[in-house]
Amino acid sequence: MTQTKTDPRILRTRKLIMDSFIELSGKKEFKDITVKDITAEAMINRATFYYHFEDIYDLLEKVLSEVLLINLNGNAFEDGELSESTLASIFKAITEFQLSLSNRCHRGYEDTIARIVREQLEIIFYRMLLKQNRLEEDESLKITAVILSWGIYGASVEWRRNSTITPPEEFIKKAMPYIMSGIKSASENKGN
């Protein structure tokens, strides 16, 4: 009998590997963690590790993606509307994610982290824009989602660099009227 990657045992093993990696990353820098360390921590063999992940970088990417998704989903954006409160919640989730990473040393992986954050944000913003504009796939909404994802990510980096004493909600609130008027204006022009 063949197992699929949705088999509960497979999912448990995958989670065990990811949890072991997270545990190790609290003790060592990423560059010092080896597949051998992970397999020893998870009590699995190398073949099992490579069944689930291509290499340690693939594991890092999957862990970061899942941690980010948990942060974003924890703030539940069920209404699907791109509102001031939704944008503020997304911004807060991104800043919390970045702060949680700064406790571990992932220097040298900023590009990977930035790409993961922007890709996830782009998906979320595009879905919201589609729902809000009640359209089928639309190139201008894709571009808008890209701009929003880079902008929110860039603002979170700026917040982390300079304003960690200012709560993220206050930091993003200053730009909110301009962001929202741009989104509203784009939606109105789309109808013409």
C-alpha positions in Angstrom: 0.0 0.0 0.0 1.4 3.4 -1.0 1.2 6.3 1.3 0.3 9.8 0.1 1.7 13.0 1.6 -1.8 13.6 3.2 -1.6 10.4 5.2 -1.8 11.3 8.9 1.4 9.4 9.7 3.2 11.3 6.9 1.9 14.6 8.2 2.9 13.8 11.8 6.4 12.9 10.7 6.7 16.1 8.6 5.5 18.1 11.6 8.0 16.3 13.9 10.8 17.2 11.5 9.7 20.9 11.4 9.3 21.0 15.2 12.7 19.5 15.7 14.2 22.1 13.4 12.4 24.9 15.3 13.7 23.5 18.6 17.2 23.4 17.2 17.0 26.9 15.8 16.4 28.1 19.3 19.7 26.6 20.4 22.0 27.1 17.3 22.3 29.4 14.4 20.8 28.1 11.1 24.2 27.8 9.4 25.3 25.4 12.2 22.2 23.1 12.0 22.8 19.9 10.0 20.5 17.3 8.6 22.2 14.9 11.1 21.2 17.3 14.0 17.6 17.3 12.8 17.3 13.5 12.3 18.8 12.9 15.8 16.4 15.4 17.4 13.4 13.9 15.5 14.7 10.4 16.0 14.3 9.6 12.3 16.7 8.5 9.6 18.1 10.6 6.7 15.9 8.9 4.1 12.8 10.0 6.0 14.1 13.6 6.2 14.8 13.6 2.4 11.3 12.0 1.7 9.8 15.2 3.2 12.3 17.9 2.3 14.8 18.4 -0.6 17.4 19.8 1.8 17.8 22.1 4.8 17.0 25.2 2.8 13.7 23.6 1.6 12.9 22.9 5.3 13.8 26.5 6.3 11.4 27.8 3.6 8.6 25.5 4.6 8.9 26.3 8.3 9.0 30.0 7.6 6.0 29.8 5.3 4.0 27.8 7.9 4.9 30.1 10.8 3.9 33.1 8.7 0.6 31.5 7.7 -0.1 30.7 11.3 0.6 34.3 12.2 -1.7 35.6 9.4 -4.5 33.1 9.9 -4.4 33.7 13.7 -5.8 37.1 12.8 -8.5 35.6 10.7 -9.4 37.7 7.7 -12.7 36.0 7.1 -14.5 39.1 5.9 -12.2 39.2 2.9 -12.5 43.0 2.7 -9.4 45.1 2.4 -10.2 47.6 5.2 -8.1 49.7 7.5 -8.5 47.2 10.3 -7.6 44.2 8.0 -4.5 46.0 6.8 -3.5 46.9 10.3 -4.0 43.3 11.4 -1.9 42.0 8.5 0.9 44.5 9.3 0.9 43.5 13.0 1.1 39.8 12.0 4.1 40.5 9.8 5.9 42.6 12.4 5.3 39.8 15.0 6.6 37.2 12.6 9.7 39.3 12.0 10.2 39.8 15.7 9.9 36.1 16.4 12.6 35.5 13.8 14.9 38.1 15.2 15.1 36.0 18.4 16.8 33.3 16.2 19.7 34.2 14.1 18.7 34.0 10.4 21.2 36.5 9.1 22.0 35.8 5.6 18.5 34.5 4.9 16.7 37.8 4.7 16.1 37.4 1.0 14.4 34.1 1.5 12.3 35.5 4.4 11.4 38.6 2.4 10.3 36.5 -0.6 8.2 34.2 1.5 6.5 37.1 3.3 5.8 39.0 0.0 4.5 35.9 -1.8 2.0 35.1 1.1 0.9 38.8 1.3 0.4 38.9 -2.5 -1.9 35.9 -2.4 -3.9 37.4 0.5 -4.2 40.8 -1.1 -5.1 39.5 -4.5 -7.9 37.3 -3.0 -9.3 40.3 -1.1 -9.1 42.6 -4.2 -10.8 40.0 -6.3 -13.6 39.6 -3.8 -14.0 43.3 -3.2 -14.1 44.1 -7.0 -16.2 41.0 -7.8 -14.0 40.2 -10.8 -12.5 37.2 -12.5 -8.8 37.2 -12.6 -7.5 40.6 -13.5 -4.0 41.7 -14.3 -4.4 45.2 -12.7 -5.5 43.6 -9.4 -2.4 41.3 -9.5 -0.2 44.3 -9.9 -2.0 46.1 -7.1 -1.5 43.0 -4.9 2.2 43.0 -5.7 2.6 46.7 -4.9 0.7 46.2 -1.6 2.7 43.2 -0.6 6.0 45.0 -1.2 4.8 48.1 0.5 3.5 46.4 3.6 6.7 44.3 3.8 8.9 47.3 3.3 7.0 49.2 6.0 7.5 46.3 8.4 11.2 46.3 7.7 11.3 50.1 8.3 9.2 49.6 11.5 11.7 47.0 12.7 14.7 49.2 12.0 13.4 52.5 13.5 10.2 52.3 15.4 9.9 49.2 17.5 8.9 51.5 20.4 5.9 52.5 18.4 3.2 49.8 18.3 2.8 48.5 14.7 -0.8 49.5 14.6 0.1 53.1 15.3 3.0 53.0 12.8 0.8 51.8 9.9 -2.1 54.1 10.9 -0.2 57.1 9.8 -0.2 55.9 6.2 -3.6 54.3 6.2 -5.6 57.2 4.7 -3.3 57.3 1.7 -3.3 53.6 1.2 -7.1 53.3 1.5 -7.8 56.3 -0.8 -5.6 54.7 -3.4 -7.4 51.3 -3.2 -10.8 53.1 -3.2 -9.8 55.2 -6.2 -8.5 52.2 -8.1 -11.8 50.3 -7.4 -13.9 53.2 -8.6 -11.9 53.7 -11.8 -12.2 49.9 -12.5 -16.0 50.4 -12.7 -15.7 53.0 -15.4 
